[in-house]
């Protein structure tokens, strides 16, 4: 993947896949000052780089990560364990590590390097306090050599008033700073089991007042649904064993459907995971499709051995679905194309065109970044290149699983 701020380059390839317009066979894409200048058929243009049997796509969009876990060599816990059993493992692992600020910084930068190396141009990151964005901004170019753009959702959680206010104050500071030309901030009330209704409303107010996006983990597990709806079950037992305060607030007086309606009052809401959304909840999301998106993390979903994800039902209802990797705490890597491969292998009910759109255009729109995830004049010039032997457009999609990502553009 490459961006060319001070150069103009033209690339020819057998296929150009703009996502926002029809596929171009034997096409040329022109990049000027890091932006797409033109996408057109090859008509004898000169001074170009011919990539041959390749497909050029927009840089990928990873709509959900937790970069703080990028130092992990393998997921925490064991595949198939429940969320209720996994959460204490995460707490235990972090207590054992006792990461310093420098180590957290190194983990985040390692994650940035990884996502860029694997073709990601735009990232939705859950920024957990302390998230050293100034240092990330200062070192990002050196660390990755790319123009990666980050939407950092300041994570807010806490069942006690003191903890809640501490997290809100930190988020307020980050949001007031405003980020820079490569990092901007949103807000993330973590999840219904860690964010009581008053705290959720405080986050919604900030999203509305500052016109920023909001992301919340929602309907991630059956244990979550039971805890917030009935106040009991394995998740409550886990929280009691961890000595968490504020459990008397559960069951909640607000339903998941009502949460969806409240999040829909923000400029842009990302509902992360959505593994156990009901048919009525899917319709509620669809009724606010301009503002709401669902972020599906396929391999994390598989790690926990969840029931089949309702992604097909969501798309049939007209809901925008983006892809994310989640973190290395539940995924072996941060390679978004591996999420695409996973779906091509395991969800053959999905059209490959839709899967690629989820990894590009849909993710960009979910994050409110219309210049990413598509190839059109003015859009971001970072490109994702696949080696493919396909000779027809139909075979391009049919053999997508066999296509090999390449770092060719990044080497030019």
PyMOL commands that set and color helices and strands:
alter all, ss='L'
color gray80, all
select helices_A, chain A and resi 67-69+83-97+101-117+133-144+161-177+197-210+222-230+234-241+247-249+256-263+279-286+298-303+311-316+336-346+352-358+361-366+393-398+400-402+408-411
alter helices_A, ss='H'
color red, helices_A
select strands_A, chain A and resi 8-17+24-32+35-41+49-50+54-58+60-65+120-127+149-156+183-189+214-218+269-273+292-296+320-323+383-387+404-406
alter strands_A, ss='S'
color yellow, strands_A
deselect
rebuild
show_as cartoon
